[in-house]
Amino acid sequence: MNVYEKYKSGYLLRIKLTPNASFCGFKDKISDAEGVLYLKAYVQSVPEKGRANDELIKLLAKKLKIAKNCISIISGQTEHYKKIYLDVSVSEDDMIAMIGKITENN
């Protein structure tokens, strides 16, 4: 199982966000109680007024090299476990490469 799946015309990315961290970036993968995989993300912003979510979107846009308006949180706005919609038209091979780039050089 991957941390992403095909969804609508793009991809759904599952992320476990840790706000108020000492660094911004991505590390490892984690599975929830049902065995669903999530990519672990860390941001320095506090989880107030959407600041941590905004920082996560900026970080994803930078790492994936896509526009921020192509990224939206579709569930988990106020939770650690989030589902992020990436409105990108790329092949699955390209998506695998994009996810690989997220976790390198943190």
N, CA and C atoms as an extended XYZ file, in Angstrom:
318
Properties=species:S:1:pos:R:3:atomname:S:1:resname:S:1:resid:I:1 pbc="F F F"
N         0.843       -1.191        0.000 N   MET     1
C         0.000        0.000        0.000 CA  MET     1
C         0.880        1.244        0.000 C   MET     1
N         0.415        2.273       -0.677 N   ASN     2
C         1.145        3.536       -0.778 CA  ASN     2
C         0.498        4.604        0.092 C   ASN     2
N         1.179        5.739        0.220 N   VAL     3
C         0.640        6.877        0.961 CA  VAL     3
C        -0.267        7.723        0.075 C   VAL     3
N        -0.442        7.306       -1.165 N   TYR     4
C        -1.288        8.041       -2.103 CA  TYR     4
C        -2.177        7.058       -2.850 C   TYR     4
N        -3.204        7.604       -3.476 N   GLU     5
C        -4.061        6.805       -4.353 CA  GLU     5
C        -4.648        7.727       -5.409 C   GLU     5
N        -4.990        7.163       -6.535 N   LYS     6
C        -5.628        7.928       -7.610 CA  LYS     6
C        -6.973        8.429       -7.098 C   LYS     6
N        -7.292        9.694       -7.354 N   TYR     7
C        -8.534       10.289       -6.851 CA  TYR     7
C        -8.961       11.384       -7.813 C   TYR     7
N       -10.182       11.286       -8.317 N   LYS     8
C       -10.696       12.231       -9.313 CA  LYS     8
C        -9.692       12.352      -10.442 C   LYS     8
N        -9.279       13.588      -10.765 N   SER     9
C        -8.325       13.772      -11.860 CA  SER     9
C        -6.888       13.925      -11.343 C   SER     9
N        -6.688       13.663      -10.051 N   GLY    10
C        -5.357       13.801       -9.460 CA  GLY    10
C        -5.067       12.657       -8.509 C   GLY    10
N        -4.512       13.008       -7.358 N   TYR    11
C        -4.140       12.004       -6.363 CA  TYR    11
C        -4.528       12.459       -4.961 C   TYR    11
N        -4.788       11.487       -4.116 N   LEU    12
C        -5.074       11.713       -2.706 CA  LEU    12
C        -3.839       11.293       -1.928 C   LEU    12
N        -3.284       12.193       -1.150 N   LEU    13
C        -2.091       11.933       -0.363 CA  LEU    13
C        -2.495       11.916        1.110 C   LEU    13
N        -2.100       10.854        1.820 N   ARG    14
C        -2.413       10.737        3.243 CA  ARG    14
C        -1.191       11.174        4.049 C   ARG    14
N        -1.419       12.117        4.967 N   ILE    15
C        -0.329       12.692        5.758 CA  ILE    15
C        -0.712       12.713        7.236 C   ILE    15
N         0.247       12.371        8.083 N   LYS    16
C         0.108       12.562        9.536 CA  LYS    16
C         0.964       13.772        9.876 C   LYS    16
N         0.316       14.846       10.276 N   LEU    17
C         0.994       16.114       10.522 CA  LEU    17
C         1.317       16.294       11.993 C   LEU    17
N         2.560       16.691       12.254 N   THR    18
C         2.980       17.063       13.608 CA  THR    18
C         3.305       18.549       13.589 C   THR    18
N         2.429       19.378       14.177 N   PRO    19
C         2.705       20.812       14.234 CA  PRO    19
C         3.655       21.128       15.387 C   PRO    19
N         4.137       22.365       15.424 N   ASN    20
C         4.978       22.838       16.521 CA  ASN    20
C         6.241       21.986       16.652 C   ASN    20
N         6.761       21.507       15.516 N   ALA    21
C         7.963       20.672       15.502 CA  ALA    21
C         9.207       21.562       15.447 C   ALA    21
N        10.357       20.967       15.638 N   SER    22
C        11.607       21.727       15.613 CA  SER    22
C        12.112       21.964       14.186 C   SER    22
N        11.492       21.325       13.185 N   PHE    23
C        11.897       21.503       11.795 CA  PHE    23
C        10.691       21.314       10.888 C   PHE    23
N        10.841       21.712        9.632 N   CYS    24
C         9.808       21.498        8.622 CA  CYS    24
C        10.315       20.455        7.650 C   CYS    24
N         9.502       19.453        7.400 N   GLY    25
C         9.902       18.443        6.444 CA  GLY    25
C         9.087       17.175        6.570 C   GLY    25
N         9.543       16.171        5.868 N   PHE    26
C         8.856       14.885        5.821 CA  PHE    26
C         9.836       13.794        6.213 C   PHE    26
N         9.334       12.798        6.924 N   LYS    27
C        10.171       11.660        7.304 CA  LYS    27
C         9.307       10.423        7.393 C   LYS    27
N         9.823        9.369        6.894 N   ASP    28
C         9.228        8.052        7.095 CA  ASP    28
C         7.751        7.966        6.733 C   ASP    28
N         7.225        6.799        6.975 N   LYS    29
C         5.802        6.518        6.806 CA  LYS    29
C         5.323        5.850        8.075 C   LYS    29
N         4.053        5.984        8.348 N   ILE    30
C         3.458        5.390        9.537 CA  ILE    30
C         2.113        4.800        9.132 C   ILE    30
N         1.708        3.747        9.803 N   SER    31
C         0.383        3.195        9.513 CA  SER    31
C        -0.522        3.407       10.714 C   SER    31
N        -1.810        3.612       10.433 N   ASP    32
C        -2.776        3.779       11.510 CA  ASP    32
C        -3.245        2.412       11.999 C   ASP    32
N        -4.226        2.383       12.871 N   ALA    33
C        -4.708        1.133       13.469 CA  ALA    33
C        -5.254        0.158       12.425 C   ALA    33
N        -5.767        0.685       11.306 N   GLU    34
C        -6.308       -0.170       10.246 CA  GLU    34
C        -5.245       -0.595        9.234 C   GLU    34
N        -4.003       -0.128        9.420 N   GLY    35
C        -2.930       -0.482        8.503 CA  GLY    35
C        -2.801        0.429        7.302 C   GLY    35
N        -3.495        1.556        7.293 N   VAL    36
C        -3.407        2.521        6.195 CA  VAL    36
C        -2.134        3.349        6.375 C   VAL    36
N        -1.354        3.476        5.308 N   LEU    37
C        -0.087        4.212        5.372 CA  LEU    37
C        -0.279        5.714        5.239 C   LEU    37
N         0.493        6.456        6.027 N   TYR    38
C         0.517        7.915        5.996 CA  TYR    38
C         1.966        8.373        5.937 C   TYR    38
N         2.212        9.459        5.250 N   LEU    39
C         3.520       10.091        5.229 CA  LEU    39
C         3.593       11.021        6.433 C   LEU    39
N         4.683       10.943        7.191 N   LYS    40
C         4.832       11.798        8.370 CA  LYS    40
C         5.384       13.155        7.953 C   LYS    40
N         4.667       14.218        8.338 N   ALA    41
C         5.070       15.582        8.013 CA  ALA    41
C         5.218       16.383        9.301 C   ALA    41
N         6.154       17.317        9.290 N   TYR    42
C         6.420       18.156       10.451 CA  TYR    42
C         6.454       19.610       10.006 C   TYR    42
N         5.796       20.480       10.770 N   VAL    43
C         5.843       21.918       10.515 CA  VAL    43
C         6.093       22.631       11.833 C   VAL    43
N         6.645       23.828       11.754 N   GLN    44
C         6.974       24.580       12.957 CA  GLN    44
C         5.810       25.420       13.464 C   GLN    44
N         4.823       25.647       12.643 N   SER    45
C         3.676       26.460       13.037 CA  SER    45
C         2.828       25.754       14.089 C   SER    45
N         2.142       26.570       14.872 N   VAL    46
C         1.224       26.025       15.869 CA  VAL    46
C        -0.111       25.691       15.199 C   VAL    46
N        -0.848       24.749       15.760 N   PRO    47
C        -2.130       24.366       15.145 CA  PRO    47
C        -3.274       25.296       15.544 C   PRO    47
N        -3.114       26.574       15.260 N   GLU    48
C        -4.142       27.560       15.572 CA  GLU    48
C        -4.496       28.338       14.313 C   GLU    48
N        -5.778       28.531       14.107 N   LYS    49
C        -6.280       29.322       12.977 CA  LYS    49
C        -5.748       28.835       11.634 C   LYS    49
N        -5.512       27.536       11.515 N   GLY    50
C        -5.087       26.964       10.245 CA  GLY    50
C        -3.637       27.200        9.871 C   GLY    50
N        -2.838       27.724       10.794 N   ARG    51
C        -1.442       28.044       10.471 CA  ARG    51
C        -0.633       26.805       10.089 C   ARG    51
N        -0.798       25.730       10.843 N   ALA    52
C        -0.050       24.502       10.542 CA  ALA    52
C        -0.472       23.933        9.186 C   ALA    52
N        -1.758       23.963        8.895 N   ASN    53
C        -2.241       23.479        7.593 CA  ASN    53
C        -1.690       24.336        6.456 C   ASN    53
N        -1.671       25.645        6.647 N   ASP    54
C        -1.135       26.545        5.618 CA  ASP    54
C         0.344       26.264        5.369 C   ASP    54
N         1.087       26.037        6.452 N   GLU    55
C         2.513       25.747        6.301 CA  GLU    55
C         2.718       24.403        5.589 C   GLU    55
N         1.865       23.433        5.894 N   LEU    56
C         1.942       22.140        5.226 CA  LEU    56
C         1.717       22.288        3.729 C   LEU    56
N         0.728       23.067        3.334 N   ILE    57
C         0.450       23.280        1.910 CA  ILE    57
C         1.624       23.972        1.221 C   ILE    57
N         2.203       24.977        1.873 N   LYS    58
C         3.369       25.658        1.299 CA  LYS    58
C         4.542       24.695        1.141 C   LYS    58
N         4.747       23.854        2.145 N   LEU    59
C         5.839       22.886        2.109 CA  LEU    59
C         5.636       21.863        0.991 C   LEU    59
N         4.423       21.356        0.867 N   LEU    60
C         4.121       20.407       -0.208 CA  LEU    60
C         4.323       21.051       -1.583 C   LEU    60
N         3.834       22.270       -1.744 N   ALA    61
C         3.977       22.965       -3.029 CA  ALA    61
C         5.445       23.133       -3.397 C   ALA    61
N         6.253       23.483       -2.427 N   LYS    62
C         7.682       23.669       -2.676 CA  LYS    62
C         8.355       22.349       -3.030 C   LYS    62
N         8.098       21.306       -2.255 N   LYS    63
C         8.745       20.013       -2.473 CA  LYS    63
C         8.282       19.348       -3.771 C   LYS    63
N         6.984       19.450       -4.070 N   LEU    64
C         6.441       18.806       -5.262 CA  LEU    64
C         6.579       19.662       -6.516 C   LEU    64
N         6.923       20.935       -6.310 N   LYS    65
C         7.051       21.894       -7.408 CA  LYS    65
C         5.737       22.036       -8.176 C   LYS    65
N         4.663       22.225       -7.400 N   ILE    66
C         3.348       22.492       -7.981 CA  ILE    66
C         2.770       23.726       -7.293 C   ILE    66
N         1.781       24.338       -7.904 N   ALA    67
C         1.156       25.533       -7.344 CA  ALA    67
C         0.360       25.200       -6.083 C   ALA    67
N         0.356       26.132       -5.136 N   LYS    68
C        -0.395       25.924       -3.886 CA  LYS    68
C        -1.884       25.718       -4.153 C   LYS    68
N        -2.422       26.349       -5.206 N   ASN    69
C        -3.854       26.203       -5.475 CA  ASN    69
C        -4.204       24.834       -6.049 C   ASN    69
N        -3.200       23.996       -6.308 N   CYS    70
C        -3.428       22.606       -6.744 CA  CYS    70
C        -3.481       21.650       -5.559 C   CYS    70
N        -3.348       22.195       -4.348 N   ILE    71
C        -3.305       21.375       -3.137 CA  ILE    71
C        -4.446       21.799       -2.218 C   ILE    71
N        -5.236       20.825       -1.771 N   SER    72
C        -6.297       21.155       -0.828 CA  SER    72
C        -6.478       20.020        0.179 C   SER    72
N        -6.798       20.405        1.395 N   ILE    73
C        -7.053       19.427        2.449 CA  ILE    73
C        -8.524       19.058        2.360 C   ILE    73
N        -8.803       17.790        2.091 N   ILE    74
C       -10.204       17.387        1.930 CA  ILE    74
C       -10.762       16.721        3.179 C   ILE    74
N        -9.893       16.271        4.091 N   SER    75
C       -10.377       15.796        5.395 CA  SER    75
C        -9.251       15.897        6.408 C   SER    75
N        -9.628       16.079        7.660 N   GLY    76
C        -8.653       16.176        8.733 CA  GLY    76
C        -8.174       17.587        9.001 C   GLY    76
N        -8.990       18.582        8.670 N   GLN    77
C        -8.594       19.983        8.888 CA  GLN    77
C        -8.086       20.234       10.306 C   GLN    77
N        -8.724       19.623       11.299 N   THR    78
C        -8.362       19.869       12.695 CA  THR    78
C        -7.775       18.629       13.372 C   THR    78
N        -7.323       17.684       12.565 N   GLU    79
C        -6.763       16.443       13.099 CA  GLU    79
C        -5.336       16.248       12.600 C   GLU    79
N        -4.633       15.318       13.216 N   HIS    80
C        -3.271       15.002       12.777 CA  HIS    80
C        -3.284       14.243       11.451 C   HIS    80
N        -4.237       13.344       11.285 N   TYR    81
C        -4.322       12.544       10.063 CA  TYR    81
C        -5.132       13.302        9.026 C   TYR    81
N        -4.505       13.568        7.871 N   LYS    82
C        -5.126       14.398        6.846 CA  LYS    82
C        -5.128       13.683        5.501 C   LYS    82
N        -6.102       14.036        4.688 N   LYS    83
C        -6.138       13.593        3.302 CA  LYS    83
C        -6.030       14.845        2.451 C   LYS    83
N        -5.001       14.863        1.626 N   ILE    84
C        -4.679       16.025        0.808 CA  ILE    84
C        -4.938       15.677       -0.651 C   ILE    84
N        -5.702       16.517       -1.334 N   TYR    85
C        -5.947       16.310       -2.756 CA  TYR    85
C        -4.919       17.094       -3.548 C   TYR    85
N        -4.213       16.386       -4.424 N   LEU    86
C        -3.260       17.005       -5.341 CA  LEU    86
C        -3.884       17.004       -6.725 C   LEU    86
N        -4.256       18.172       -7.198 N   ASP    87
C        -4.900       18.302       -8.501 CA  ASP    87
C        -3.827       18.394       -9.577 C   ASP    87
N        -3.227       17.231       -9.858 N   VAL    88
C        -2.160       17.145      -10.853 CA  VAL    88
C        -2.461       15.999      -11.806 C   VAL    88
N        -2.139       16.216      -13.059 N   SER    89
C        -2.336       15.177      -14.076 CA  SER    89
C        -0.981       14.592      -14.431 C   SER    89
N        -0.557       13.612      -13.639 N   VAL    90
C         0.722       12.949      -13.890 CA  VAL    90
C         0.504       11.443      -13.844 C   VAL    90
N         1.433       10.723      -14.417 N   SER    91
C         1.346        9.257      -14.382 CA  SER    91
C         1.678        8.764      -12.978 C   SER    91
N         1.350        7.511      -12.731 N   GLU    92
C         1.663        6.946      -11.416 CA  GLU    92
C         3.175        6.886      -11.200 C   GLU    92
N         3.940        6.617      -12.238 N   ASP    93
C         5.400        6.620      -12.120 CA  ASP    93
C         5.912        7.994      -11.713 C   ASP    93
N         5.341        9.047      -12.307 N   ASP    94
C         5.728       10.411      -11.940 CA  ASP    94
C         5.334       10.715      -10.498 C   ASP    94
N         4.182       10.206      -10.083 N   MET    95
C         3.739       10.426       -8.704 CA  MET    95
C         4.688        9.735       -7.728 C   MET    95
N         5.117        8.548       -8.043 N   ILE    96
C         6.078        7.833       -7.197 CA  ILE    96
C         7.365        8.654       -7.072 C   ILE    96
N         7.824        9.214       -8.182 N   ALA    97
C         9.028       10.045       -8.172 CA  ALA    97
C         8.815       11.307       -7.334 C   ALA    97
N         7.637       11.921       -7.448 N   MET    98
C         7.331       13.120       -6.677 CA  MET    98
C         7.338       12.817       -5.179 C   MET    98
N         6.744       11.716       -4.792 N   ILE    99
C         6.708       11.339       -3.373 CA  ILE    99
C         8.122       11.050       -2.882 C   ILE    99
N         8.941       10.438       -3.719 N   GLY   100
C        10.331       10.190       -3.367 CA  GLY   100
C        11.099       11.468       -3.108 C   GLY   100
N        10.817       12.512       -3.906 N   LYS   101
C        11.489       13.796       -3.729 CA  LYS   101
C        11.076       14.487       -2.439 C   LYS   101
N         9.870       14.225       -1.994 N   ILE   102
C         9.382       14.848       -0.759 CA  ILE   102
C        10.271       14.470        0.420 C   ILE   102
N        10.651       13.209        0.491 N   THR   103
C        11.345       12.715        1.679 CA  THR   103
C        12.863       12.858        1.617 C   THR   103
N        13.417       13.228        0.478 N   GLU   104
C        14.876       13.358        0.422 CA  GLU   104
C        15.323       14.757        0.803 C   GLU   104
N        16.511       14.855        1.322 N   ASN   105
C        17.147       16.122        1.682 CA  ASN   105
C        16.388       16.946        2.705 C   ASN   105
N        15.975       16.343        3.789 N   ASN   106
C        15.296       17.101        4.857 CA  ASN   106
C        16.300       17.681        5.804 C   ASN   106
